[in-house]
Amino acid sequence: MDIPITGYNLKRNPIKEHVMFEFQGSFKCRNKNDMLDDKTIGDLVIKRDDNMNIIDIFLLCGHVLIKGKLIDLEKPLMMMKKNVSETGIQYNVERLITKKILFDSRPTPVFIK
């Protein structure tokens, strides 16, 4: 699944690399006949210090908050696109992923007073 990341500041600070998301458990739609394609699963919140170093990562998903952490992959993941032509098959590198955000903690309920 390719998850587009949108936000108010992407025009000023475009994303320079792609990051893989890893979740423990599963996501389910309220309607059993629905798929998660083109659905928003939550809001990604990244807290940074004055030097733009990441302090905390959270995913606000419905009424729960899931804490994540940024991890370097041991081996980079390369996404390739297969192009078939009359002369043969060619594979082009589309993306190189070197980091992942791991969400491995239990969700914390969010209560608003």
Rosetta constraint file for C-alpha pairs under 8 A:
AtomPair CA 6 CA 10 HARMONIC 7.07 0.50
AtomPair CA 9 CA 13 HARMONIC 6.06 0.50
AtomPair CA 9 CA 14 HARMONIC 7.86 0.50
AtomPair CA 10 CA 14 HARMONIC 4.76 0.50
AtomPair CA 10 CA 15 HARMONIC 6.94 0.50
AtomPair CA 17 CA 96 HARMONIC 7.72 0.50
AtomPair CA 17 CA 97 HARMONIC 7.22 0.50
AtomPair CA 18 CA 95 HARMONIC 7.23 0.50
AtomPair CA 18 CA 96 HARMONIC 7.08 0.50
AtomPair CA 18 CA 97 HARMONIC 5.55 0.50
AtomPair CA 18 CA 98 HARMONIC 7.78 0.50
AtomPair CA 18 CA 99 HARMONIC 7.73 0.50
AtomPair CA 19 CA 97 HARMONIC 5.87 0.50
AtomPair CA 19 CA 98 HARMONIC 7.06 0.50
AtomPair CA 19 CA 99 HARMONIC 5.34 0.50
AtomPair CA 19 CA 100 HARMONIC 5.15 0.50
AtomPair CA 19 CA 101 HARMONIC 6.94 0.50
AtomPair CA 20 CA 97 HARMONIC 6.85 0.50
AtomPair CA 20 CA 99 HARMONIC 6.43 0.50
AtomPair CA 20 CA 100 HARMONIC 4.37 0.50
AtomPair CA 20 CA 101 HARMONIC 6.24 0.50
AtomPair CA 21 CA 100 HARMONIC 5.52 0.50
AtomPair CA 21 CA 101 HARMONIC 4.91 0.50
AtomPair CA 21 CA 102 HARMONIC 6.17 0.50
AtomPair CA 21 CA 103 HARMONIC 7.69 0.50
AtomPair CA 22 CA 100 HARMONIC 6.93 0.50
AtomPair CA 22 CA 101 HARMONIC 6.18 0.50
AtomPair CA 22 CA 102 HARMONIC 4.88 0.50
AtomPair CA 22 CA 103 HARMONIC 6.07 0.50
AtomPair CA 22 CA 104 HARMONIC 7.98 0.50
AtomPair CA 23 CA 102 HARMONIC 6.36 0.50
AtomPair CA 23 CA 103 HARMONIC 5.05 0.50
AtomPair CA 23 CA 104 HARMONIC 6.32 0.50
AtomPair CA 24 CA 103 HARMONIC 6.64 0.50
AtomPair CA 24 CA 104 HARMONIC 5.55 0.50
AtomPair CA 24 CA 105 HARMONIC 7.98 0.50
AtomPair CA 28 CA 32 HARMONIC 7.81 0.50
AtomPair CA 28 CA 36 HARMONIC 7.77 0.50
AtomPair CA 29 CA 34 HARMONIC 6.19 0.50
AtomPair CA 29 CA 35 HARMONIC 6.84 0.50
AtomPair CA 29 CA 36 HARMONIC 6.83 0.50
AtomPair CA 30 CA 34 HARMONIC 7.80 0.50
AtomPair CA 41 CA 61 HARMONIC 6.05 0.50
AtomPair CA 41 CA 62 HARMONIC 7.92 0.50
AtomPair CA 42 CA 59 HARMONIC 6.26 0.50
AtomPair CA 42 CA 60 HARMONIC 5.32 0.50
AtomPair CA 42 CA 61 HARMONIC 4.25 0.50
AtomPair CA 42 CA 62 HARMONIC 6.68 0.50
AtomPair CA 43 CA 59 HARMONIC 5.62 0.50
AtomPair CA 43 CA 60 HARMONIC 5.11 0.50
AtomPair CA 43 CA 61 HARMONIC 6.60 0.50
AtomPair CA 44 CA 57 HARMONIC 7.36 0.50
AtomPair CA 44 CA 58 HARMONIC 5.92 0.50
AtomPair CA 44 CA 59 HARMONIC 4.59 0.50
AtomPair CA 44 CA 60 HARMONIC 6.45 0.50
AtomPair CA 45 CA 57 HARMONIC 5.77 0.50
AtomPair CA 45 CA 58 HARMONIC 5.08 0.50
AtomPair CA 45 CA 59 HARMONIC 6.12 0.50
AtomPair CA 45 CA 60 HARMONIC 7.53 0.50
AtomPair CA 46 CA 54 HARMONIC 6.84 0.50
AtomPair CA 46 CA 55 HARMONIC 7.57 0.50
AtomPair CA 46 CA 56 HARMONIC 5.92 0.50
AtomPair CA 46 CA 57 HARMONIC 4.61 0.50
AtomPair CA 46 CA 58 HARMONIC 6.51 0.50
AtomPair CA 47 CA 54 HARMONIC 5.98 0.50
AtomPair CA 47 CA 55 HARMONIC 5.43 0.50
AtomPair CA 47 CA 56 HARMONIC 5.11 0.50
AtomPair CA 47 CA 57 HARMONIC 6.36 0.50
AtomPair CA 48 CA 52 HARMONIC 5.11 0.50
AtomPair CA 48 CA 53 HARMONIC 5.26 0.50
AtomPair CA 48 CA 54 HARMONIC 4.48 0.50
AtomPair CA 48 CA 55 HARMONIC 5.19 0.50
AtomPair CA 48 CA 56 HARMONIC 7.19 0.50
AtomPair CA 49 CA 53 HARMONIC 5.52 0.50
AtomPair CA 49 CA 54 HARMONIC 6.67 0.50
AtomPair CA 49 CA 55 HARMONIC 6.53 0.50
AtomPair CA 56 CA 67 HARMONIC 7.74 0.50
AtomPair CA 56 CA 68 HARMONIC 7.41 0.50
AtomPair CA 56 CA 69 HARMONIC 7.11 0.50
AtomPair CA 57 CA 67 HARMONIC 6.01 0.50
AtomPair CA 57 CA 68 HARMONIC 5.12 0.50
AtomPair CA 57 CA 69 HARMONIC 6.09 0.50
AtomPair CA 57 CA 70 HARMONIC 7.77 0.50
AtomPair CA 58 CA 65 HARMONIC 6.54 0.50
AtomPair CA 58 CA 66 HARMONIC 5.53 0.50
AtomPair CA 58 CA 67 HARMONIC 4.56 0.50
AtomPair CA 58 CA 68 HARMONIC 5.67 0.50
AtomPair CA 59 CA 65 HARMONIC 5.74 0.50
AtomPair CA 59 CA 66 HARMONIC 5.10 0.50
AtomPair CA 59 CA 67 HARMONIC 6.53 0.50
AtomPair CA 59 CA 68 HARMONIC 7.46 0.50
AtomPair CA 60 CA 64 HARMONIC 5.99 0.50
AtomPair CA 60 CA 65 HARMONIC 4.63 0.50
AtomPair CA 60 CA 66 HARMONIC 6.47 0.50
AtomPair CA 61 CA 65 HARMONIC 6.20 0.50
AtomPair CA 61 CA 66 HARMONIC 7.53 0.50
AtomPair CA 63 CA 109 HARMONIC 5.98 0.50
AtomPair CA 63 CA 110 HARMONIC 5.33 0.50
AtomPair CA 63 CA 111 HARMONIC 7.49 0.50
AtomPair CA 64 CA 107 HARMONIC 5.71 0.50
AtomPair CA 64 CA 108 HARMONIC 5.31 0.50
AtomPair CA 64 CA 109 HARMONIC 4.40 0.50
AtomPair CA 64 CA 110 HARMONIC 5.26 0.50
AtomPair CA 65 CA 107 HARMONIC 5.47 0.50
AtomPair CA 65 CA 108 HARMONIC 5.07 0.50
AtomPair CA 65 CA 109 HARMONIC 6.34 0.50
AtomPair CA 65 CA 110 HARMONIC 6.51 0.50
AtomPair CA 66 CA 103 HARMONIC 6.64 0.50
AtomPair CA 66 CA 105 HARMONIC 6.78 0.50
AtomPair CA 66 CA 106 HARMONIC 6.80 0.50
AtomPair CA 66 CA 107 HARMONIC 4.69 0.50
AtomPair CA 66 CA 108 HARMONIC 6.37 0.50
AtomPair CA 67 CA 103 HARMONIC 6.04 0.50
AtomPair CA 67 CA 104 HARMONIC 7.70 0.50
AtomPair CA 67 CA 105 HARMONIC 6.38 0.50
AtomPair CA 67 CA 107 HARMONIC 7.48 0.50
AtomPair CA 68 CA 101 HARMONIC 6.06 0.50
AtomPair CA 68 CA 102 HARMONIC 5.28 0.50
AtomPair CA 68 CA 103 HARMONIC 4.31 0.50
AtomPair CA 68 CA 104 HARMONIC 6.91 0.50
AtomPair CA 68 CA 105 HARMONIC 7.51 0.50
AtomPair CA 69 CA 101 HARMONIC 5.39 0.50
AtomPair CA 69 CA 102 HARMONIC 5.38 0.50
AtomPair CA 69 CA 103 HARMONIC 6.76 0.50
AtomPair CA 70 CA 99 HARMONIC 6.87 0.50
AtomPair CA 70 CA 100 HARMONIC 5.81 0.50
AtomPair CA 70 CA 101 HARMONIC 4.54 0.50
AtomPair CA 70 CA 102 HARMONIC 6.48 0.50
AtomPair CA 71 CA 99 HARMONIC 5.61 0.50
AtomPair CA 71 CA 100 HARMONIC 5.35 0.50
AtomPair CA 71 CA 101 HARMONIC 6.17 0.50
AtomPair CA 71 CA 102 HARMONIC 7.08 0.50
AtomPair CA 72 CA 98 HARMONIC 6.09 0.50
AtomPair CA 72 CA 99 HARMONIC 4.42 0.50
AtomPair CA 72 CA 100 HARMONIC 6.43 0.50
AtomPair CA 73 CA 98 HARMONIC 5.45 0.50
AtomPair CA 73 CA 99 HARMONIC 5.21 0.50
AtomPair CA 73 CA 100 HARMONIC 6.67 0.50
AtomPair CA 75 CA 98 HARMONIC 7.39 0.50
AtomPair CA 76 CA 96 HARMONIC 6.81 0.50
AtomPair CA 76 CA 97 HARMONIC 5.67 0.50
AtomPair CA 76 CA 98 HARMONIC 4.73 0.50
AtomPair CA 76 CA 99 HARMONIC 7.78 0.50
AtomPair CA 77 CA 96 HARMONIC 5.90 0.50
AtomPair CA 77 CA 97 HARMONIC 5.03 0.50
AtomPair CA 77 CA 98 HARMONIC 6.53 0.50
AtomPair CA 78 CA 93 HARMONIC 6.86 0.50
AtomPair CA 78 CA 94 HARMONIC 7.64 0.50
AtomPair CA 78 CA 95 HARMONIC 5.92 0.50
AtomPair CA 78 CA 96 HARMONIC 4.67 0.50
AtomPair CA 78 CA 97 HARMONIC 6.27 0.50
AtomPair CA 79 CA 93 HARMONIC 6.06 0.50
AtomPair CA 79 CA 94 HARMONIC 5.55 0.50
AtomPair CA 79 CA 95 HARMONIC 5.08 0.50
AtomPair CA 79 CA 96 HARMONIC 6.34 0.50
AtomPair CA 79 CA 97 HARMONIC 7.95 0.50
AtomPair CA 80 CA 91 HARMONIC 6.10 0.50
AtomPair CA 80 CA 92 HARMONIC 5.39 0.50
AtomPair CA 80 CA 93 HARMONIC 4.44 0.50
AtomPair CA 80 CA 94 HARMONIC 5.18 0.50
AtomPair CA 80 CA 95 HARMONIC 7.03 0.50
AtomPair CA 81 CA 91 HARMONIC 5.53 0.50
AtomPair CA 81 CA 92 HARMONIC 5.26 0.50
AtomPair CA 81 CA 93 HARMONIC 6.46 0.50
AtomPair CA 81 CA 94 HARMONIC 6.36 0.50
AtomPair CA 82 CA 89 HARMONIC 7.01 0.50
AtomPair CA 82 CA 90 HARMONIC 5.97 0.50
AtomPair CA 82 CA 91 HARMONIC 4.64 0.50
AtomPair CA 82 CA 92 HARMONIC 6.62 0.50
AtomPair CA 83 CA 89 HARMONIC 5.76 0.50
AtomPair CA 83 CA 90 HARMONIC 5.12 0.50
AtomPair CA 83 CA 91 HARMONIC 6.05 0.50
AtomPair CA 83 CA 92 HARMONIC 7.57 0.50
AtomPair CA 84 CA 88 HARMONIC 6.03 0.50
AtomPair CA 84 CA 89 HARMONIC 4.58 0.50
AtomPair CA 84 CA 90 HARMONIC 6.41 0.50
AtomPair CA 85 CA 89 HARMONIC 6.24 0.50
